[in-house]
Amino acid sequence: MRVVGGAAGSKPVEKVGRVTFALAPVVEGKPAYAEAIFVTAGDDGSYAVSLAPGKYWIGPPARARDPHHYIPRSGAVAEQVVTVIPQDWTHLDVIEVRWAP
């Protein structure tokens, strides 16, 4: 988790912990939200998912559940796309961003 403060010059604070995110295949350049799976990392922030090679979107579960009405909020997982390569491990840090007053 990354907490960003509102004070000028303040640095983000990062903490490792449990986070839930959505993971969906990218088909023809767009996330296939209907095919999303939901992953929850452990208390130590670790997770593992077995995937076929290809491109995948990672992001907030709320966006995958209802992409047409999704409104970004504090505490949402930062969206990103990752490519899974055959016969290899892909390491990815999933960041949940929260805003402090």
C-alpha positions, 0 to 999 in steps of 0.5 A: 500500500502506498499512502500519499500525503497532501502536505507539500514536500511529503514523501509517500509511505509504503506498507506491505500487506493484504490487498485484493486485485482483479486480473483479466486477460487483454483481448484485442487491446482491451481488458476482458473484464468478464473473464477477470479473476480476483486475487488476495495477497497474504498478510505479508503481501505475497501472492502467486497465480498460474497464468497462460502466456499473454497480456493481462490487466491488473487493477481494482476489483470494482472496475472489473465488476462494473467497468462502465460505472467505475469511479476511481477512489482512494484505496484503489489498486493502480492499474497496469498491464503485464506480459506473461512469458512462456516458461518464465516467472513474472514478478509484479508489485501490485500497489494500492494507493491511498490519499492522506489529508 
